[in-house]
Amino acid sequence: MQYLESFRLPDEDAEWQFFVSQKSRAFSDYYPFQIFPDKQLTDLSFEPVTILYGDNGSGKSTLLNIIAEKLGLARAALYNRSSFFEDYLARCDFQLARALPAKSAIITSDEVFDAMLHTRALNQGIDDAREDMFKDYLQNKFGDFHYHDLSDYDELKKVLETRRKTQSRYVRDNLAKNAREYSNGESAMQYFQDKLQDDQLYLLDEPENSLSPTHQQELAKLLTDSARFFGDQFIIATHSPFVLAIPHAKIYDLDSVPVRTKKWQALPEVQAYAAFFREHQDEFE
């Protein structure tokens, strides 16, 4: 499915008009201005899967954030936003192929990592409460409790419960269960499987972070199937050769000047992998 058809960045003339309008010269950095004109990049068109490729600092994440903010997509993680972001967004434009789905979102590697940390923090809190409950059990079971009036009723119930249950049964019945923890890679995959819904637009910033090669292949298949069978559109910033190899993906090489589309096999990073394995081919036999 295709929701976002095209996106237009301000060209060199538009950026120049912005700088002419500035009365203050106190700033040395006007981010996100001054990034894409040098790459001769103004217009992007999209397919069901579009990939932004480039080395660190090439502008992949910046471009995703610009698109996400211009479209008003939901996000759960902070991003690098300067005082001039609104000025830049005002000079951008886009064309939709159809109405943007309400739950469309940008998902970053920071968001995935935050979710893993949240699970760990939740479990740590439960573990701490469990230790307190062990002590509470012993105090109520063997303490010198005397019932006086109705104000002691809740305490009486607790004492009676501890006396008819084992310590482990008492804790199980009164404490939330730990959330299941996986390895980082398994947690990241589980996050994407739970997060991605049908018929949405998703911008993904380096989703392969924390994923092993095997899990990167699983992610590539999940994205392929979600686009092909379940009506999702993806714009992805990635270094992963497995994600880059998604069938029929349109790939923009942000390292080339001017920026242009390329086949995944022609990308320098993929070529580096291929050269490495050719060099060591006899070691696999």
C-alpha positions as a printed NumPy array, in Angstrom:
array([[  0.   ,   0.   ,   0.   ],
       [  1.137,   3.557,  -0.603],
       [  0.052,   6.511,   1.547],
       [  2.894,   9.003,   1.123],
       [  3.522,   9.578,  -2.559],
       [  6.221,  12.267,  -2.526],
       [  8.018,  14.755,  -0.302],
       [  9.697,  18.01 ,  -1.248],
       [ 12.535,  19.646,   0.677],
       [ 13.427,  23.335,   0.309],
       [ 15.886,  23.853,  -2.54 ],
       [ 18.971,  26.059,  -2.459],
       [ 16.984,  29.182,  -3.382],
       [ 14.422,  28.577,  -0.629],
       [ 17.169,  28.097,   1.943],
       [ 18.922,  31.256,   0.738],
       [ 15.711,  33.254,   1.172],
       [ 15.515,  31.965,   4.745],
       [ 19.048,  33.125,   5.537],
       [ 18.397,  36.543,   3.975],
       [ 15.364,  36.94 ,   6.247],
       [ 17.4  ,  36.29 ,   9.399],
       [ 18.101,  39.479,  11.335],
       [ 20.377,  37.813,  13.857],
       [ 23.773,  36.404,  12.953],
       [ 24.382,  34.96 ,  16.424],
       [ 23.919,  31.362,  15.31 ],
       [ 26.67 ,  29.207,  13.851],
       [ 24.378,  26.263,  13.11 ],
       [ 20.967,  26.398,  11.444],
       [ 20.136,  22.663,  11.537],
       [ 18.372,  21.153,   9.594],
       [ 19.175,  23.809,   7.016],
       [ 22.421,  23.463,   5.019],
       [ 22.314,  19.651,   4.803],
       [ 20.468,  18.618,   1.673],
       [ 21.238,  21.329,  -0.919],
       [ 24.86 ,  20.116,  -1.029],
       [ 23.478,  16.683,  -1.884],
       [ 21.26 ,  18.212,  -4.579],
       [ 18.293,  16.525,  -2.917],
       [ 14.908,  18.224,  -3.048],
       [ 12.342,  15.684,  -4.244],
       [ 11.7  ,  12.134,  -3.066],
       [  9.066,   9.745,  -4.331],
       [  8.069,   6.642,  -2.426],
       [  7.11 ,   3.014,  -2.947],
       [  5.505,   0.585,  -0.452],
       [  9.066,   0.09 ,   0.871],
       [ 11.547,   2.962,   0.504],
       [ 15.003,   2.847,   2.078],
       [ 17.384,   5.67 ,   2.957],
       [ 20.968,   4.435,   2.81 ],
       [ 24.119,   6.3  ,   3.786],
       [ 27.049,   6.463,   6.165],
       [ 26.806,   7.978,   9.642],
       [ 26.12 ,  11.689,   9.299],
       [ 24.598,  11.369,   5.831],
       [ 21.255,  12.79 ,   7.   ],
       [ 19.147,   9.612,   7.102],
       [ 17.73 ,  10.203,  10.589],
       [ 17.321,  13.928,   9.952],
       [ 15.311,  13.215,   6.826],
       [ 13.071,  10.746,   8.647],
       [ 12.459,  13.254,  11.442],
       [ 11.614,  16.004,   8.945],
       [  9.081,  13.777,   7.177],
       [  7.6  ,  12.527,  10.459],
       [  7.155,  16.027,  11.893],
       [  5.728,  17.469,   8.676],
       [  3.188,  14.64 ,   8.545],
       [  2.455,  14.852,  12.28 ],
       [  3.287,  11.203,  12.936],
       [  3.193,   9.741,  16.431],
       [  6.542,   9.182,  18.117],
       [  7.691,   7.9  ,  21.515],
       [ 11.345,   9.006,  21.621],
       [ 13.057,  12.374,  21.642],
       [ 15.051,  13.523,  18.625],
       [ 17.523,  16.229,  17.658],
       [ 15.356,  19.322,  17.147],
       [ 16.837,  22.788,  16.776],
       [ 15.321,  26.275,  17.026],
       [ 14.996,  26.319,  13.227],
       [ 13.054,  23.093,  12.772],
       [  9.678,  24.821,  12.382],
       [ 11.156,  27.257,   9.839],
       [ 12.469,  24.318,   7.844],
       [  9.201,  22.357,   8.018],
       [  7.274,  25.39 ,   6.751],
       [  9.32 ,  25.184,   3.54 ],
       [  8.626,  21.459,   3.007],
       [  5.69 ,  19.979,   1.142],
       [  4.267,  16.523,   0.472],
       [  1.738,  14.672,  -1.629],
       [ -0.422,  11.846,  -0.309],
       [ -1.668,   8.983,  -2.457],
       [ -4.48 ,   8.412,   0.053],
       [ -5.444,   9.595,   3.513],
       [ -2.795,   9.051,   6.138],
       [ -3.806,   6.292,   8.615],
       [ -4.392,   7.536,  12.152],
       [ -1.893,   5.217,  13.871],
       [  1.02 ,   5.922,  11.536],
       [  4.251,   6.514,  13.45 ],
       [  8.003,   6.91 ,  13.421],
       [  9.848,   4.197,  15.36 ],
       [ 13.485,   4.69 ,  16.297],
       [ 16.076,   2.354,  17.765],
       [ 15.966,   4.519,  20.927],
       [ 12.282,   3.71 ,  21.328],
       [ 12.935,  -0.032,  21.054],
       [ 15.757,   0.191,  23.595],
       [ 13.589,   2.27 ,  25.973],
       [ 10.921,  -0.453,  25.828],
       [ 13.501,  -3.078,  26.819],
       [ 14.715,  -0.897,  29.723],
       [ 11.113,  -0.357,  30.83 ],
       [ 10.56 ,  -4.115,  31.047],
       [ 13.731,  -4.53 ,  33.096],
       [ 12.752,  -1.682,  35.431],
       [  9.26 ,  -3.161,  35.829],
       [ 10.696,  -6.532,  36.739],
       [ 13.177,  -4.967,  39.165],
       [ 10.299,  -3.225,  40.928],
       [  8.402,  -6.516,  41.182],
       [ 11.504,  -8.287,  42.494],
       [ 11.949,  -5.618,  45.188],
       [  8.27 ,  -5.893,  46.167],
       [  8.639,  -9.685,  46.376],
       [ 11.413,  -9.362,  48.952],
       [  9.252,  -7.006,  51.01 ],
       [  6.348,  -9.445,  50.779],
       [  8.511, -12.317,  52.051],
       [  9.237, -10.267,  55.174],
       [  5.583,  -9.23 ,  55.462],
       [  4.532, -12.88 ,  55.317],
       [  6.804, -13.891,  58.18 ],
       [  5.79 , -10.932,  60.341],
       [  2.076, -11.699,  59.9  ],
       [  2.355, -15.463,  60.245],
       [  4.441, -15.483,  63.399],
       [  3.711, -12.046,  64.859],
       [  1.766, -11.388,  68.057],
       [ -1.474, -10.088,  66.559],
       [ -4.571,  -9.338,  68.679],
       [ -7.919,  -8.407,  67.196],
       [ -9.641,  -5.489,  68.933],
       [-12.308,  -4.027,  66.654],
       [-13.328,  -3.579,  63.01 ],
       [-10.364,  -1.297,  62.346],
       [ -8.18 ,  -4.414,  62.649],
       [-10.256,  -6.409,  60.142],
       [ -7.911,  -6.004,  57.134],
       [ -4.919,  -6.944,  59.245],
       [ -6.804,  -9.973,  60.562],
       [ -7.542, -11.141,  57.008],
       [ -3.85 , -10.879,  56.146],
       [ -2.822, -12.854,  59.241],
       [ -5.353, -15.6  ,  58.529],
       [ -4.216, -15.785,  54.889],
       [ -0.557, -16.212,  55.867],
       [ -1.453, -18.973,  58.325],
       [ -3.292, -21.07 ,  55.75 ],
       [ -0.85 , -20.563,  52.86 ],
       [  2.773, -21.315,  52.219],
       [  5.111, -18.359,  51.735],
       [  5.453, -18.977,  47.984],
       [  1.669, -19.354,  47.533],
       [  1.01 , -16.165,  49.471],
       [  3.466, -14.175,  47.363],
       [  2.165, -15.621,  44.073],
       [ -1.408, -14.72 ,  44.984],
       [ -0.598, -11.139,  45.983],
       [  2.132, -10.016,  43.581],
       [  2.085,  -9.192,  39.883],
       [  3.979, -11.61 ,  37.694],
       [  7.238, -10.57 ,  36.096],
       [  7.039,  -9.502,  32.479],
       [  8.87 , -12.022,  30.357],
       [ 12.375, -10.87 ,  29.446],
       [ 14.104, -11.906,  26.249],
       [ 17.556, -11.254,  24.877],
       [ 18.013,  -7.813,  23.318],
       [ 17.495,  -9.226,  19.825],
       [ 14.45 , -11.258,  20.806],
       [ 12.989,  -8.267,  22.675],
       [ 13.489,  -6.009,  19.641],
       [ 11.798,  -8.518,  17.328],
       [  8.929,  -8.944,  19.789],
       [  8.571,  -5.168,  19.934],
       [  8.168,  -4.864,  16.163],
       [  5.788,  -7.828,  15.998],
       [  3.594,  -6.219,  18.667],
       [  3.92 ,  -2.636,  17.41 ],
       [  3.277,  -2.945,  13.677],
       [ -0.401,  -2.869,  12.759],
       [ -2.087,  -3.348,   9.406],
       [ -2.69 ,  -0.475,   6.966],
       [ -0.315,   2.109,   8.435],
       [  2.644,   4.246,   7.393],
       [  5.789,   3.592,   9.433],
       [  9.11 ,   5.42 ,   9.406],
       [ 11.818,   3.191,  10.882],
       [ 15.192,   4.562,  11.972],
       [ 17.838,   1.802,  11.963],
       [ 15.456,  -0.937,  13.149],
       [ 18.255,  -3.525,  12.881],
       [ 20.019,  -2.206,  16.01 ],
       [ 20.36 ,  -4.989,  18.632],
       [ 19.482,  -7.638,  16.03 ],
       [ 21.736, -10.515,  15.04 ],
       [ 22.022, -11.386,  11.319],
       [ 19.393, -14.095,  11.808],
       [ 16.975, -11.684,  13.457],
       [ 17.712,  -9.044,  10.813],
       [ 16.527, -11.54 ,   8.216],
       [ 13.399, -12.177,  10.299],
       [ 12.803,  -8.427,  10.47 ],
       [ 13.241,  -8.068,   6.711],
       [ 10.647, -10.813,   6.171],
       [  8.255,  -9.17 ,   8.647],
       [  8.53 ,  -5.837,   6.82 ],
       [  8.209,  -7.499,   3.417],
       [  5.068,  -9.389,   4.442],
       [  3.576,  -6.345,   6.201],
       [  3.961,  -4.266,   3.039],
       [  2.893,  -6.994,   0.627],
       [ -0.037,  -8.571,   2.464],
       [ -1.14 ,  -6.22 ,   5.245],
       [ -1.242,  -2.777,   3.661],
       [  1.707,  -1.103,   5.392],
       [  4.093,   1.413,   3.842],
       [  7.637,   1.751,   5.178],
       [ 10.33 ,   4.407,   4.884],
       [ 13.451,   2.961,   6.489],
       [ 16.888,   4.296,   7.365],
       [ 19.232,   1.323,   7.577],
       [ 22.735,  -0.109,   7.157],
       [ 21.552,  -3.724,   7.21 ],
       [ 22.227,  -5.649,   3.974],
       [ 19.29 ,  -7.904,   4.817],
       [ 16.86 ,  -4.973,   5.067],
       [ 18.427,  -3.344,   1.99 ],
       [ 17.708,  -6.561,   0.062],
       [ 13.913,  -6.372,   0.629],
       [ 12.425,  -7.2  ,  -2.793],
       [ 11.289,  -4.208,  -4.875],
       [ 12.44 ,  -1.664,  -2.265],
       [ 13.349,   1.752,  -3.616],
       [ 16.75 ,   2.773,  -2.212],
       [ 18.097,   6.327,  -2.015],
       [ 21.875,   6.536,  -1.615],
       [ 22.434,   9.642,   0.506],
       [ 26.207,   9.317,   0.106],
       [ 26.063,  10.004,  -3.621],
       [ 26.014,  13.53 ,  -5.061],
       [ 23.497,  14.102,  -6.396],
       [ 21.447,  11.692,  -4.317],
       [ 20.045,   8.985,  -6.553],
       [ 18.403,   5.581,  -6.349],
       [ 20.514,   2.439,  -6.567],
       [ 20.109,  -1.313,  -6.462],
       [ 21.089,  -2.799,  -3.133],
       [ 23.896,  -4.87 ,  -4.689],
       [ 25.621,  -1.679,  -5.879],
       [ 25.792,   0.023,  -2.483],
       [ 29.337,   0.429,  -1.066],
       [ 28.51 ,  -1.158,   2.289],
       [ 27.008,  -4.23 ,   0.637],
       [ 30.004,  -4.404,  -1.685],
       [ 32.274,  -4.357,   1.396],
       [ 30.428,  -7.368,   2.841],
       [ 30.616,  -9.196,  -0.484],
       [ 34.35 ,  -8.499,  -0.847],
       [ 35.028,  -9.717,   2.697],
       [ 33.265, -13.034,   2.161],
       [ 34.881, -13.544,  -1.25 ],
       [ 38.264, -13.025,   0.374],
       [ 37.494, -15.656,   3.025],
       [ 35.493, -18.006,   0.815],
       [ 37.976, -20.902,   1.15 ],
       [ 37.591, -20.8  ,   4.944],
       [ 33.935, -21.815,   4.597],
       [ 34.688, -24.959,   2.609]])
